[in-house]
Amino acid sequence: MEITTDAYKTVKPANEKMQVCSFLWVYYGYPTSFYEGINTEECRYRCGSAIAKKDDVEVDFVCGVPDSGVGHAYGYSNEKGVPYKRAYTKYTPTWPRSFMPQNQNIRELVAKMKLIPNNAIIKDSKAVFLDDSIVRGTQLKDNTLDLRKAGIKEVHMRIACPPLTYPCDYLNFSQSRSTTELATRKAIIKLEGAEMNLEKYADSSTPEYKKMVEMIAEDLGIDSLIYQDLNDLVEAIGLPKEKLCTHCWDGSSYY
């Protein structure tokens, strides 16, 4: 539905069957909100726990990237038995989400202002950071530079959803003026020179997927990167996959 001050119009008619955007629970849903009876924060906790069960990295502490990464990090921390520490403080008088400005220079400025690192916690440590997603990588790359300046030994990123490979057809948060700005697309272009056969990069069992993730980690300057498995995410949400929109990750469209 598109709503203006003068009128409203239906952009796309309602489907006969329900299909809810999975990002409600992963990213932009409010922590205390319930969607289809499923609480956002509890879902994020389960997401972090699922990643931890498949991760063997040894670190000094776990930290969530504020705000939506915090719930994921608590799940990871408790599952692994690694202490949670608040290595970042969020500076709130900026844009609510750093992906929102359409100008790249403004996005970079907002990302730089948004999170303040606590050097006392960070220095000489190895840490896992949980974040909800990587869209362009603007904020994460800037955060990593700040962590390096603060003296961190190792930066390990764990992302609560699969790689964003396909731009969203309905909302505007997982794309920009060009889909080539997505972190996944930039990595694929570096690997192949063109965007070809996205299906093999969206499948976590393929060597192409592994190479793409390694390239993204290299571009961001981090020591390791693990994305959530799609099946684990669906299980964490708790609805049948056919009732969830997962297009951003696997390109699927049921209805």
C-alpha positions in Angstrom: 0.0 0.0 0.0 1.3 3.4 -1.0 0.0 6.3 1.2 0.4 10.0 0.5 -1.3 13.1 2.0 -3.8 13.1 -0.8 -4.7 9.4 -1.4 -3.6 5.8 -1.2 -3.3 3.1 -3.8 -2.6 -0.6 -3.8 0.8 -1.3 -5.1 0.4 -5.1 -5.0 -2.9 -6.9 -4.3 -2.9 -9.2 -1.2 -1.9 -12.8 -1.8 -4.4 -15.6 -1.2 -1.9 -17.1 1.4 0.2 -15.4 4.0 3.9 -14.7 3.5 5.6 -12.6 6.1 8.9 -10.8 5.7 11.4 -12.7 7.8 13.3 -9.5 8.6 10.6 -8.5 11.0 12.2 -10.9 13.5 15.8 -10.5 12.4 16.2 -6.8 12.0 13.5 -4.1 12.0 10.9 -5.5 14.3 10.8 -3.9 17.8 12.1 -6.3 20.5 8.9 -6.4 22.5 6.7 -6.9 19.4 4.9 -10.1 18.5 4.3 -11.1 14.8 2.1 -14.1 14.3 2.4 -14.7 18.0 6.2 -14.9 17.9 8.2 -12.4 20.0 11.0 -10.6 18.2 13.6 -10.7 21.0 13.1 -14.4 21.7 13.5 -15.2 18.0 16.8 -13.2 17.9 18.0 -15.2 21.0 17.3 -18.4 19.1 19.2 -17.1 16.0 22.3 -16.4 18.0 22.1 -19.7 19.8 21.9 -21.5 16.4 25.0 -19.8 15.1 26.9 -20.6 18.3 26.2 -24.3 18.0 28.1 -24.4 14.7 31.0 -22.1 15.7 34.2 -23.3 17.2 36.1 -19.9 17.4 37.8 -19.1 20.8 37.3 -15.5 22.0 37.4 -13.4 25.1 33.9 -12.0 24.9 30.8 -11.6 22.8 29.2 -8.3 21.8 26.0 -7.4 19.9 26.1 -4.5 17.4 23.4 -2.2 18.8 20.5 -2.3 18.6 19.1 -5.4 16.8 22.4 -7.4 17.1 22.1 -7.4 20.9 19.4 -10.1 21.2 21.3 -12.3 18.8 24.5 -11.9 20.8 22.8 -12.8 24.1 21.7 -16.1 22.5 25.2 -16.8 21.2 26.9 -15.8 24.5 24.7 -18.0 26.7 24.9 -21.0 24.3 28.7 -20.8 24.2 29.3 -19.8 27.8 31.4 -16.9 26.7 30.8 -13.6 28.6 28.8 -10.8 27.0 30.5 -7.4 27.1 29.3 -4.0 25.9 32.1 -3.0 23.6 30.0 -0.4 21.8 27.7 2.3 23.0 25.2 3.6 20.6 25.1 7.4 19.9 21.4 8.0 19.2 21.2 11.5 17.7 21.8 10.1 14.2 19.6 8.5 11.6 17.8 5.5 13.2 19.3 3.2 10.6 22.5 3.8 8.7 21.2 2.3 5.5 18.4 4.9 5.2 20.3 7.9 3.7 20.4 7.5 -0.1 23.8 9.3 -0.4 26.8 7.1 0.2 28.9 9.9 1.8 26.1 10.6 4.3 25.7 6.8 5.0 29.4 6.6 5.8 29.2 9.7 8.1 26.2 8.3 10.0 27.9 4.9 10.3 30.9 6.5 11.8 28.9 8.6 14.3 26.5 5.9 15.3 28.6 3.6 17.5 31.3 4.5 20.0 33.8 1.8 20.9 34.9 1.2 24.5 38.7 0.9 24.2 39.1 -0.5 27.7 37.1 -3.6 26.8 38.4 -3.9 23.3 42.2 -3.6 23.7 44.2 -6.8 23.3 41.1 -8.9 23.1 39.6 -11.5 20.7 35.9 -11.0 20.2 32.8 -12.3 18.3 30.4 -9.6 17.2 26.8 -10.4 16.3 24.9 -8.3 13.8 21.5 -8.7 12.2 22.7 -8.5 8.5 25.2 -7.0 6.1 23.6 -4.9 3.4 26.4 -2.8 1.8 28.9 -3.3 4.6 29.3 0.5 5.1 28.9 0.6 8.9 30.6 -2.8 9.5 33.7 -1.8 7.6 34.0 1.5 9.6 33.4 -0.3 12.9 36.2 -2.8 12.1 38.6 0.1 11.5 37.6 1.6 14.9 38.2 -1.8 16.5 41.6 -2.1 15.0 42.5 1.3 16.2 41.4 0.4 19.7 43.9 -2.5 19.7 41.7 -5.5 19.2 43.5 -8.7 18.3 40.8 -10.6 16.4 37.4 -9.5 14.9 34.9 -12.4 14.2 31.5 -11.4 12.7 28.5 -13.6 13.0 25.5 -12.5 11.0 22.0 -13.6 12.1 20.6 -14.1 8.6 22.0 -15.6 5.3 23.8 -13.3 2.8 21.6 -10.8 1.1 22.0 -11.8 -2.5 18.7 -10.6 -4.1 17.3 -7.1 -3.6 13.9 -6.8 -1.9 11.0 -6.3 -4.3 8.8 -4.8 -1.6 10.8 -2.8 0.9 13.8 -0.6 0.3 16.2 -1.6 3.1 18.1 -4.4 1.3 18.8 -2.5 -1.8 19.9 0.9 -3.0 20.0 2.8 -6.3 22.1 -0.1 -7.6 22.1 -3.8 -6.6 25.8 -3.9 -7.2 26.3 -2.0 -3.9 25.2 -5.1 -2.0 28.2 -6.7 -0.2 27.4 -10.0 -1.9 27.2 -8.6 -5.4 30.5 -6.7 -4.9 32.2 -9.9 -3.9 30.7 -11.9 -6.8 31.8 -9.2 -9.3 35.3 -9.4 -7.9 35.3 -13.2 -8.2 33.7 -13.5 -11.6 33.8 -10.0 -13.2 30.1 -10.1 -13.7 26.9 -11.2 -11.9 26.3 -14.7 -13.1 24.4 -17.7 -11.7 23.4 -16.2 -8.4 21.8 -19.4 -7.3 25.1 -21.1 -6.6 26.2 -18.2 -4.4 22.9 -18.3 -2.5 23.4 -22.0 -1.7 25.6 -22.4 1.5 26.7 -25.9 0.4 28.6 -24.7 -2.7 32.3 -23.7 -3.0 31.1 -20.5 -4.7 29.2 -19.5 -1.5 32.4 -20.2 0.6 34.5 -18.0 -1.7 31.9 -15.2 -1.7 31.9 -15.2 2.2 35.7 -15.2 2.3 35.8 -12.3 -0.1 33.3 -10.3 1.9 35.4 -10.9 5.1 38.5 -9.7 3.2 36.7 -6.6 2.0 35.6 -5.8 5.5 39.0 -6.5 7.1 37.7 -9.0 9.6 39.3 -12.3 10.7 36.3 -14.5 10.1 32.7 -14.3 8.9 29.8 -16.7 9.4 26.2 -16.2 8.2 23.2 -17.9 9.6 22.0 -21.0 7.8 18.6 -20.4 6.2 17.0 -23.5 7.6 18.2 -22.5 11.1 16.7 -19.1 10.7 13.3 -20.6 9.6 13.5 -22.9 12.7 14.3 -19.9 15.0 11.3 -18.0 13.7 9.0 -21.0 14.1 6.8 -20.7 11.1 6.7 -23.0 8.1 9.0 -21.7 5.3 6.1 -21.3 2.9 4.6 -18.7 5.3 7.9 -16.6 5.2 9.3 -14.4 2.6 13.0 -15.4 2.2 13.5 -13.8 -1.3 16.5 -11.7 -0.2 18.5 -14.8 0.6 17.4 -17.5 -1.8 15.4 -15.6 -4.5 12.3 -17.7 -3.8 8.8 -16.4 -4.4 5.9 -18.7 -3.6 2.9 -16.7 -4.4 
